[in-house]
Amino acid sequence: MKMRKLVQAGMLFMMVAIILVLSGCSQAMVLDPKGPVGAEQRDLIVIATILCGVILVPVLVLTGWIVWRYRDSKGNKASYKPNWSHSTSLEIVWWAVPIIIIVTLAVITLKYTYALEPSKPLKSDKEPITIQVTSLDWKWLFTYPEQGVATVNYLQIPEDTPIKFELTSDAPMNSFWIPQLGGQIYTMSGMAMTLYLQADEIGHYFGTGANFSGEHFADMTFDVNATSREDFDAFIAKTKKVPTKLTKEGYDELAMPGKSGVKYFSEVPDGLFEQVVNKYTNGQSVHNGHSAGHENKDTKKESSMDHSQMQMDHSQMNMSK
């Protein structure tokens, strides 16, 4: 009778806890996906949680019951003489169940991992739009190479259209993350990562840098506005008319450490993203004291030639010698 009451109390506690957790799901953005990638990641989280719960919940309930049932009482003077016994059936159950669950979880995780490969194009009858992302100290630069415009800390995309993000960093490594659209991916100097995402409906979404990158890393947030294709085209046309153009000198100034508000640029230098990636590939560059590698004597001259051609501001950067 006591065991039954304890189990009933445990089940009631679990139900209350689940209700409280679900009531706060509006704040858990990963559980409210607005795109195909985010939806699959949410499904994997739910499935993994349920499978883990099958093991954890009974173990935690039994642990609490055993601690309470066999607790030592005050004034107890009985000698400790346990009666050890063995049950093959119980051994099979409590070994077989976890093994089956672990194997099931491994198969499911493998399936979703393959399906969620970041560089894998999304199935759609619409052509993807390419957006180049550069993480800086402490801001995000978004370049639309096909449209010839750029923004800072603001991203506008058309709904129901695959977006091909090409990502790099011109600062310490960071992590690009739009929770309701999909998982995060690292941005790294000298590397161009690829991530496909899609917003299935019109809305405003939260974007952020999910990796610690210094003093103002908490300010590395950006707004994502998913609109109709017509509104997206209007946004591009409007941006093309703004007087500010992103020049090479302007980029060097933008790349300096510091916070920034939302900015719009009607033009960007050709190949800017590729230049940012390539200037770290030989391993000579140092940005704000973070070395991208070690150089040898044979590459010193190439480094100085490359940087002179790119018109880098040596007074704002520490170059490896």
C-alpha contacts under 8 A as a table, 3 or more apart, distances in Angstrom:
res1	aa1	res2	aa2	distance
1	M	4	R	5.15
1	M	5	K	6.33
2	K	5	K	5.16
2	K	6	L	6.15
3	M	6	L	5.06
3	M	7	V	6.19
3	M	65	W	7.87
4	R	7	V	5.14
4	R	8	Q	6.15
5	K	8	Q	5.04
5	K	9	A	6.09
6	L	9	A	5.09
6	L	10	G	6.16
6	L	65	W	7.36
7	V	10	G	5.00
7	V	11	M	6.18
7	V	61	V	7.58
8	Q	11	M	5.13
8	Q	12	L	6.17
9	A	12	L	5.09
9	A	13	F	6.18
10	G	13	F	5.07
10	G	14	M	6.22
10	G	61	V	6.76
11	M	14	M	5.04
11	M	15	M	6.23
12	L	15	M	5.16
12	L	16	V	6.28
13	F	16	V	5.20
13	F	17	A	6.14
14	M	17	A	5.03
14	M	18	I	6.11
15	M	18	I	5.12
15	M	19	I	6.19
16	V	19	I	5.14
16	V	20	L	6.21
17	A	20	L	5.13
17	A	21	V	6.16
18	I	21	V	5.08
18	I	22	L	6.05
19	I	22	L	5.18
19	I	23	S	6.00
20	L	23	S	5.13
20	L	24	G	6.66
21	V	24	G	5.42
21	V	25	C	6.69
22	L	25	C	5.10
23	S	26	S	7.36
24	G	27	Q	5.79
24	G	28	A	6.97
25	C	28	A	4.74
25	C	29	M	7.38
25	C	31	L	6.63
25	C	32	D	7.58
26	S	29	M	6.75
26	S	32	D	7.25
28	A	31	L	5.61
28	A	32	D	6.99
29	M	32	D	5.10
29	M	33	P	6.85
29	M	179	P	5.93
29	M	180	Q	5.60
30	V	33	P	5.90
30	V	38	G	6.99
30	V	42	R	6.40
30	V	179	P	5.33
30	V	180	Q	5.48
30	V	182	G	7.97
31	L	42	R	5.67
31	L	180	Q	7.80
32	D	39	A	7.97
32	D	42	R	7.91
32	D	180	Q	6.27
33	P	36	P	7.88
33	P	38	G	4.95
33	P	39	A	5.26
33	P	42	R	7.15
33	P	179	P	7.59
33	P	180	Q	4.37
33	P	181	L	6.00
33	P	182	G	7.74
34	K	38	G	6.66
34	K	39	A	7.10
34	K	180	Q	5.48
34	K	181	L	5.64
34	K	199	A	5.75
34	K	200	D	5.73
34	K	201	E	6.66
35	G	38	G	5.35
35	G	39	A	6.09
35	G	180	Q	7.03
35	G	181	L	4.96
35	G	182	G	7.27
35	G	197	L	7.29
35	G	198	Q	5.35
35	G	199	A	4.67
35	G	200	D	5.00
35	G	201	E	7.83
36	P	39	A	5.08
36	P	40	E	6.35
36	P	181	L	7.49
36	P	197	L	7.79
36	P	198	Q	6.73
36	P	199	A	7.75
36	P	200	D	7.37
37	V	40	E	5.37
37	V	41	Q	6.30
37	V	116	L	6.88
37	V	181	L	6.36
37	V	182	G	5.17
37	V	183	G	7.77
37	V	197	L	6.50
37	V	198	Q	7.40
38	G	41	Q	5.08
38	G	42	R	6.07
38	G	179	P	7.38
38	G	180	Q	5.90
38	G	181	L	4.84
38	G	182	G	4.16
38	G	183	G	6.91
39	A	42	R	5.06
39	A	43	D	6.26
39	A	182	G	7.95
40	E	43	D	5.03
40	E	44	L	6.30
40	E	112	Y	7.53
40	E	116	L	7.79
41	Q	44	L	5.10
41	Q	45	I	6.31
41	Q	112	Y	7.91
41	Q	116	L	7.93
41	Q	182	G	7.25
41	Q	183	G	7.55
42	R	45	I	5.11
42	R	46	V	6.28
43	D	46	V	5.17
43	D	47	I	6.10
44	L	47	I	5.20
44	L	48	A	6.00
44	L	108	I	7.92
44	L	109	T	7.28
44	L	112	Y	7.13
45	I	48	A	5.28
45	I	49	T	6.06
46	V	49	T	5.12
46	V	50	I	6.22
47	I	50	I	5.25
47	I	51	L	6.24
48	A	51	L	5.21
48	A	52	C	6.08
48	A	105	L	6.62
49	T	52	C	5.16
49	T	53	G	5.94
50	I	53	G	4.92
50	I	54	V	6.36
51	L	54	V	5.31
51	L	55	I	7.24
51	L	101	I	6.48
51	L	105	L	7.22
52	C	55	I	5.54
52	C	56	L	6.06
52	C	101	I	7.92
53	G	56	L	4.86
53	G	57	V	5.38
54	V	57	V	6.12
54	V	58	P	7.00
55	I	58	P	6.02
55	I	59	V	6.32
55	I	98	P	6.87
56	L	59	V	5.18
56	L	60	L	5.99
57	V	60	L	5.25
57	V	61	V	6.11
58	P	61	V	5.11
58	P	62	L	5.96
59	V	62	L	5.23
59	V	63	T	5.94
60	L	63	T	5.04
60	L	64	G	6.26
61	V	64	G	5.29
61	V	65	W	6.26
62	L	65	W	4.97
62	L	66	I	5.95
63	T	66	I	5.23
63	T	67	V	6.14
64	G	67	V	5.25
64	G	68	W	6.21
65	W	68	W	5.15
65	W	69	R	5.78
66	I	69	R	5.03
66	I	70	Y	5.83
66	I	71	R	7.91
67	V	70	Y	5.64
67	V	71	R	5.67
68	W	71	R	5.29
72	D	76	N	6.97
73	S	76	N	5.60
87	S	90	L	5.40
87	S	91	E	6.28
88	T	91	E	5.03
88	T	92	I	6.19
89	S	92	I	5.21
89	S	93	V	6.33
90	L	93	V	5.05
90	L	94	W	6.20
91	E	94	W	5.50
91	E	95	W	6.09
92	I	95	W	5.35
92	I	96	A	5.60
93	V	96	A	5.21
93	V	97	V	5.92
94	W	97	V	5.77
94	W	98	P	6.84
95	W	98	P	5.86
95	W	99	I	6.36
96	A	99	I	5.17
96	A	100	I	6.07
97	V	100	I	5.25
97	V	101	I	6.23
98	P	101	I	5.06
98	P	102	I	6.00
99	I	102	I	5.12
99	I	103	V	6.13
100	I	103	V	5.24
100	I	104	T	6.10
101	I	104	T	5.03
101	I	105	L	6.00
102	I	105	L	5.02
102	I	106	A	6.04
103	V	106	A	5.02
103	V	107	V	6.25
104	T	107	V	5.25
104	T	108	I	6.22
105	L	108	I	5.18
105	L	109	T	5.95
106	A	109	T	5.13
106	A	110	L	6.06
107	V	110	L	5.17
107	V	111	K	6.27
108	I	111	K	5.15
108	I	112	Y	6.28
109	T	112	Y	5.20
109	T	113	T	5.89
110	L	113	T	5.07
110	L	114	Y	6.29
111	K	114	Y	5.44
111	K	115	A	6.29
112	Y	115	A	4.91
112	Y	116	L	5.87
113	T	116	L	5.17
113	T	117	E	6.30
114	Y	117	E	5.48
116	L	120	K	7.45
117	E	120	K	5.44
118	P	194	T	6.53
118	P	195	L	4.72
118	P	196	Y	6.02
119	S	193	M	7.94
119	S	194	T	5.02
119	S	195	L	5.09
119	S	196	Y	6.17
120	K	195	L	7.73
120	K	196	Y	6.87
121	P	162	P	7.95
121	P	164	K	7.91
121	P	196	Y	6.15
122	L	162	P	6.38
122	L	196	Y	6.72
122	L	197	L	7.68
124	S	127	E	7.49
124	S	161	T	7.47
124	S	162	P	7.16
126	K	161	T	6.15
126	K	162	P	7.29
127	E	161	T	7.33
127	E	162	P	7.12
128	P	161	T	6.30
128	P	162	P	4.62
128	P	163	I	5.24
128	P	164	K	6.12
129	I	146	E	7.97
129	I	161	T	7.54
129	I	162	P	6.54
129	I	163	I	4.94
129	I	164	K	5.87
130	T	144	Y	6.60
130	T	145	P	7.06
130	T	146	E	7.13
130	T	163	I	5.99
130	T	164	K	4.69
130	T	165	F	5.95
130	T	166	E	7.30
131	I	142	F	6.53
131	I	143	T	5.71
131	I	144	Y	4.95
131	I	145	P	6.86
131	I	163	I	7.10
131	I	164	K	6.21
131	I	165	F	5.01
131	I	166	E	6.29
132	Q	142	F	5.70
132	Q	143	T	4.93
132	Q	144	Y	6.39
132	Q	145	P	7.28
132	Q	165	F	5.73
132	Q	166	E	4.67
132	Q	167	L	5.89
132	Q	273	F	6.93
133	V	140	W	7.03
133	V	141	L	5.82
133	V	142	F	4.83
133	V	143	T	6.45
133	V	165	F	6.70
133	V	166	E	5.94
133	V	167	L	4.63
133	V	168	T	6.36
134	T	140	W	5.99
134	T	141	L	5.12
134	T	142	F	6.60
134	T	167	L	5.96
134	T	168	T	5.11
134	T	169	S	5.11
134	T	170	D	6.67
134	T	187	T	7.63
134	T	273	F	7.57
135	S	138	W	7.56
135	S	139	K	6.32
135	S	140	W	4.89
135	S	141	L	6.41
135	S	167	L	7.99
135	S	168	T	6.63
135	S	169	S	4.72
135	S	170	D	6.22
135	S	171	A	6.64
135	S	174	N	6.83
135	S	187	T	6.83
136	L	139	K	5.18
136	L	140	W	5.95
136	L	141	L	7.37
136	L	169	S	6.44
136	L	170	D	5.57
136	L	171	A	5.12
136	L	172	P	7.77
136	L	255	A	5.83
136	L	256	M	7.88
136	L	257	P	7.51
137	D	171	A	5.98
137	D	172	P	7.73
137	D	213	S	7.78
137	D	216	H	7.97
137	D	217	F	7.95
137	D	255	A	6.67
137	D	256	M	6.70
137	D	257	P	4.59
137	D	258	G	5.95
137	D	259	K	7.31
138	W	216	H	6.17
138	W	217	F	6.18
138	W	219	D	6.92
138	W	220	M	5.61
138	W	257	P	6.31
138	W	258	G	5.68
138	W	259	K	5.33
138	W	260	S	7.40
139	K	152	V	7.01
139	K	153	N	6.32
139	K	219	D	7.70
139	K	220	M	5.33
139	K	221	T	7.60
139	K	258	G	7.81
139	K	259	K	6.29
139	K	260	S	6.22
140	W	152	V	5.57
140	W	153	N	5.18
140	W	220	M	7.07
140	W	222	F	7.45
141	L	150	A	7.17
141	L	151	T	6.01
141	L	152	V	4.67
141	L	153	N	6.58
142	F	150	A	5.48
142	F	151	T	5.19
142	F	152	V	6.08
142	F	153	N	7.60
142	F	154	Y	7.60
142	F	155	L	6.97
143	T	148	G	7.56
143	T	149	V	6.16
143	T	150	A	4.29
143	T	151	T	6.57
143	T	268	V	7.74
144	Y	147	Q	5.38
144	Y	148	G	5.69
144	Y	149	V	5.40
144	Y	150	A	5.81
145	P	148	G	5.00
145	P	149	V	6.97
147	Q	236	I	7.10
148	G	266	S	7.20
148	G	267	E	5.70
148	G	268	V	6.26
149	V	236	I	7.37
149	V	239	T	6.90
149	V	240	K	6.59
149	V	264	Y	7.77
149	V	265	F	5.71
149	V	266	S	4.99
149	V	267	E	5.07
149	V	268	V	6.09
150	A	246	L	7.85
150	A	264	Y	6.03
150	A	265	F	5.07
150	A	266	S	6.84
150	A	267	E	7.04
150	A	268	V	6.67
151	T	154	Y	5.97
151	T	155	L	7.12
151	T	262	V	7.19
151	T	263	K	5.44
151	T	264	Y	4.52
151	T	265	F	6.05
152	V	155	L	7.98
152	V	260	S	7.80
152	V	261	G	7.30
152	V	262	V	5.24
152	V	263	K	4.89
152	V	264	Y	6.56
153	N	220	M	7.93
153	N	221	T	6.83
153	N	222	F	4.49
153	N	223	D	6.63
153	N	260	S	7.81
153	N	261	G	6.78
153	N	262	V	5.20
153	N	263	K	7.22
154	Y	222	F	5.41
154	Y	223	D	5.06
154	Y	224	V	6.27
154	Y	262	V	6.07
154	Y	263	K	7.68
155	L	222	F	7.26
155	L	223	D	6.09
155	L	224	V	4.75
155	L	225	N	6.22
156	Q	224	V	5.74
156	Q	225	N	4.69
156	Q	226	A	5.88
156	Q	227	T	7.34
156	Q	232	F	6.91
156	Q	235	F	7.96
157	I	163	I	7.72
157	I	224	V	7.54
157	I	225	N	6.31
157	I	226	A	4.95
157	I	227	T	6.35
157	I	232	F	6.38
158	P	161	T	6.00
158	P	199	A	7.70
158	P	226	A	5.40
158	P	227	T	4.97
158	P	228	S	5.33
158	P	229	R	5.01
158	P	231	D	7.83
158	P	232	F	5.70
159	E	198	Q	7.24
159	E	199	A	5.24
159	E	200	D	5.65
159	E	201	E	5.52
159	E	202	I	5.86
159	E	226	A	5.44
159	E	227	T	5.56
159	E	228	S	5.71
159	E	229	R	6.93
160	D	198	Q	6.31
160	D	199	A	5.66
160	D	200	D	4.66
160	D	201	E	6.61
161	T	198	Q	5.90
161	T	199	A	7.07
161	T	200	D	7.79
162	P	196	Y	6.62
162	P	197	L	5.92
162	P	198	Q	4.81
162	P	199	A	7.84
163	I	196	Y	5.56
163	I	197	L	5.34
163	I	198	Q	5.86
164	K	194	T	6.92
164	K	195	L	5.93
164	K	196	Y	4.74
164	K	197	L	6.84
165	F	193	M	7.94
165	F	194	T	5.63
165	F	195	L	5.01
165	F	196	Y	6.07
165	F	197	L	7.74
166	E	192	A	6.09
166	E	193	M	5.59
166	E	194	T	4.78
166	E	195	L	6.63
167	L	187	T	5.72
167	L	188	M	7.94
167	L	191	M	7.85
167	L	192	A	5.30
167	L	193	M	4.94
167	L	194	T	6.29
167	L	195	L	7.85
168	T	187	T	4.68
168	T	188	M	5.25
168	T	189	S	5.91
168	T	190	G	7.11
168	T	191	M	5.80
168	T	192	A	5.09
168	T	193	M	6.48
168	T	276	V	7.88
168	T	277	V	6.62
169	S	172	P	7.00
169	S	173	M	6.41
169	S	174	N	7.38
169	S	187	T	5.24
169	S	188	M	4.86
169	S	189	S	4.64
169	S	190	G	7.51
169	S	191	M	7.82
169	S	276	V	7.78
169	S	277	V	7.67
170	D	188	M	7.79
170	D	189	S	5.78
170	D	255	A	7.30
170	D	276	V	6.57
170	D	277	V	7.95
170	D	287	H	7.20
171	A	189	S	6.99
171	A	287	H	6.24
171	A	288	N	7.38
171	A	290	H	7.74
172	P	188	M	7.37
172	P	189	S	7.51
172	P	213	S	6.04
172	P	290	H	6.79
173	M	186	Y	6.94
173	M	187	T	5.66
173	M	188	M	4.89
173	M	189	S	6.90
173	M	211	N	7.52
173	M	213	S	6.99
174	N	186	Y	5.67
174	N	187	T	5.22
174	N	188	M	6.92
174	N	209	G	6.20
174	N	210	A	6.78
174	N	211	N	4.96
174	N	212	F	7.08
174	N	213	S	6.51
175	S	184	Q	6.06
175	S	185	I	5.38
175	S	186	Y	4.17
175	S	187	T	5.66
175	S	209	G	5.15
175	S	210	A	4.95
175	S	211	N	5.23
176	F	184	Q	5.28
176	F	185	I	5.41
176	F	186	Y	6.14
176	F	187	T	6.81
176	F	207	G	7.68
176	F	208	T	6.41
176	F	209	G	5.21
176	F	210	A	6.52
177	W	182	G	7.25
177	W	183	G	6.13
177	W	184	Q	4.28
177	W	185	I	6.81
177	W	207	G	5.73
177	W	208	T	5.49
177	W	209	G	6.16
177	W	210	A	6.47
178	I	181	L	5.55
178	I	182	G	6.04
178	I	183	G	6.97
178	I	184	Q	7.08
178	I	205	Y	7.20
178	I	206	F	6.01
178	I	207	G	4.44
178	I	208	T	6.58
179	P	182	G	5.55
179	P	183	G	6.29
179	P	184	Q	7.70
179	P	206	F	7.11
179	P	207	G	7.08
180	Q	205	Y	6.97
180	Q	206	F	7.73
181	L	197	L	6.35
181	L	198	Q	6.50
181	L	199	A	6.27
182	G	197	L	6.56
184	Q	210	A	7.52
185	I	195	L	7.45
186	Y	193	M	7.72
187	T	191	M	7.62
187	T	192	A	7.76
187	T	193	M	6.94
188	M	191	M	5.60
188	M	192	A	7.59
189	S	277	V	6.48
189	S	280	Y	6.31
189	S	292	A	7.12
190	G	276	V	7.51
190	G	277	V	4.53
190	G	278	N	6.04
190	G	279	K	7.01
190	G	280	Y	4.54
190	G	281	T	5.05
190	G	292	A	7.85
191	M	277	V	5.95
191	M	281	T	7.85
192	A	277	V	6.68
199	A	202	I	7.35
199	A	226	A	6.61
201	E	226	A	7.11
201	E	227	T	7.87
202	I	225	N	7.68
202	I	226	A	4.93
202	I	227	T	5.03
202	I	228	S	6.89
203	G	225	N	6.06
203	G	226	A	5.25
203	G	227	T	6.85
204	H	223	D	7.10
204	H	224	V	5.67
204	H	225	N	4.68
204	H	226	A	6.28
205	Y	223	D	6.27
205	Y	224	V	4.90
205	Y	225	N	6.37
205	Y	226	A	7.81
206	F	221	T	7.56
206	F	222	F	6.64
206	F	223	D	5.57
206	F	224	V	6.13
207	G	221	T	5.59
207	G	222	F	4.97
207	G	223	D	5.89
207	G	224	V	6.47
208	T	220	M	5.81
208	T	221	T	4.10
208	T	222	F	5.96
209	G	212	F	7.98
209	G	217	F	7.25
209	G	218	A	7.77
209	G	220	M	5.50
209	G	221	T	6.31
211	N	217	F	7.72
212	F	217	F	5.93
213	S	216	H	7.65
213	S	217	F	5.32
214	G	217	F	5.50
216	H	219	D	5.43
216	H	220	M	7.19
216	H	258	G	7.81
216	H	259	K	7.20
217	F	220	M	5.39
218	A	221	T	7.30
219	D	259	K	7.22
227	T	230	E	7.99
227	T	231	D	5.96
227	T	232	F	6.15
228	S	231	D	5.24
228	S	232	F	6.21
229	R	232	F	4.96
229	R	233	D	6.16
230	E	233	D	5.19
230	E	234	A	6.21
231	D	234	A	4.90
231	D	235	F	6.10
232	F	235	F	4.99
232	F	236	I	6.35
233	D	236	I	5.13
233	D	237	A	6.22
234	A	237	A	5.04
234	A	238	K	6.05
235	F	238	K	5.11
235	F	239	T	6.06
236	I	239	T	5.09
236	I	240	K	6.21
237	A	240	K	5.23
237	A	241	K	6.82
238	K	241	K	5.37
238	K	242	V	6.98
239	T	242	V	5.44
239	T	264	Y	6.49
239	T	265	F	6.70
239	T	266	S	5.51
240	K	265	F	7.39
240	K	266	S	4.24
240	K	267	E	7.14
241	K	266	S	6.25
242	V	245	K	7.93
242	V	264	Y	7.23
242	V	265	F	6.72
242	V	266	S	5.64
243	P	265	F	7.68
243	P	266	S	6.86
244	T	264	Y	7.12
244	T	265	F	5.28
244	T	266	S	6.18
244	T	267	E	7.83
245	K	265	F	4.90
245	K	266	S	5.24
245	K	267	E	4.88
245	K	268	V	6.55
246	L	250	G	5.65
246	L	251	Y	6.38
246	L	265	F	5.69
246	L	266	S	7.41
246	L	267	E	5.80
246	L	268	V	4.95
246	L	269	P	6.91
247	T	250	G	4.84
247	T	251	Y	6.10
247	T	267	E	7.93
247	T	268	V	6.38
247	T	269	P	6.06
248	K	251	Y	5.07
248	K	252	D	6.34
248	K	269	P	6.56
248	K	311	Q	7.96
249	E	252	D	5.11
249	E	253	E	6.39
250	G	253	E	5.15
250	G	254	L	6.13
251	Y	254	L	4.85
251	Y	255	A	6.02
252	D	255	A	5.15
252	D	256	M	6.71
252	D	312	M	7.34
252	D	313	D	7.01
253	E	256	M	5.49
256	M	316	Q	7.39
265	F	268	V	7.06
268	V	272	L	7.38
269	P	272	L	5.53
271	G	274	E	5.25
271	G	275	Q	6.16
272	L	275	Q	5.10
272	L	276	V	6.30
273	F	276	V	5.20
273	F	277	V	6.40
274	E	277	V	5.11
274	E	278	N	5.97
275	Q	278	N	5.10
275	Q	279	K	5.98
276	V	279	K	5.62
276	V	280	Y	7.40
277	V	280	Y	6.06
277	V	281	T	6.94
278	N	281	T	5.08
278	N	282	N	7.72
279	K	282	N	7.09
279	K	285	S	6.73
279	K	306	D	7.75
279	K	307	H	7.89
280	Y	283	G	5.39
280	Y	284	Q	6.52
280	Y	285	S	5.51
280	Y	292	A	6.35
281	T	284	Q	7.91
282	N	285	S	7.90
282	N	295	E	7.61
282	N	299	T	7.76
282	N	303	S	7.89
283	G	292	A	5.38
283	G	293	G	4.51
283	G	294	H	5.76
283	G	295	E	5.95
284	Q	291	S	7.70
284	Q	292	A	6.61
284	Q	293	G	6.24
284	Q	294	H	6.25
284	Q	295	E	5.33
284	Q	299	T	7.89
284	Q	300	K	7.77
284	Q	303	S	6.54
284	Q	319	M	7.53
284	Q	320	S	6.04
285	S	291	S	6.40
285	S	292	A	5.83
285	S	293	G	7.54
285	S	319	M	6.04
285	S	320	S	6.37
286	V	289	G	5.84
286	V	290	H	5.41
286	V	291	S	4.34
286	V	292	A	5.92
286	V	317	M	7.21
286	V	318	N	5.85
286	V	319	M	5.51
286	V	320	S	6.22
287	H	290	H	5.32
287	H	291	S	6.64
287	H	292	A	7.98
287	H	317	M	5.99
287	H	318	N	6.46
287	H	319	M	7.78
288	N	317	M	6.18
288	N	318	N	6.49
289	G	318	N	6.50
291	S	294	H	7.69
291	S	320	S	7.90
295	E	299	T	6.32
295	E	300	K	7.04
295	E	320	S	7.78
296	N	299	T	5.67
296	N	300	K	6.81
297	K	300	K	5.56
298	D	301	K	6.96
298	D	302	E	7.78
299	T	302	E	5.13
299	T	303	S	6.09
300	K	303	S	5.13
300	K	304	S	6.43
300	K	321	K	7.40
301	K	304	S	5.25
301	K	305	M	6.21
302	E	305	M	5.11
302	E	306	D	6.01
303	S	306	D	5.19
303	S	307	H	6.19
304	S	307	H	5.26
304	S	308	S	6.04
305	M	308	S	5.16
305	M	309	Q	6.19
306	D	309	Q	5.28
306	D	310	M	6.27
307	H	310	M	4.95
307	H	311	Q	6.04
307	H	312	M	5.62
308	S	311	Q	4.96
308	S	312	M	6.45
309	Q	312	M	7.96
313	D	316	Q	5.59
313	D	317	M	6.73
314	H	317	M	5.12
314	H	318	N	6.93
314	H	319	M	7.31
315	S	318	N	7.66
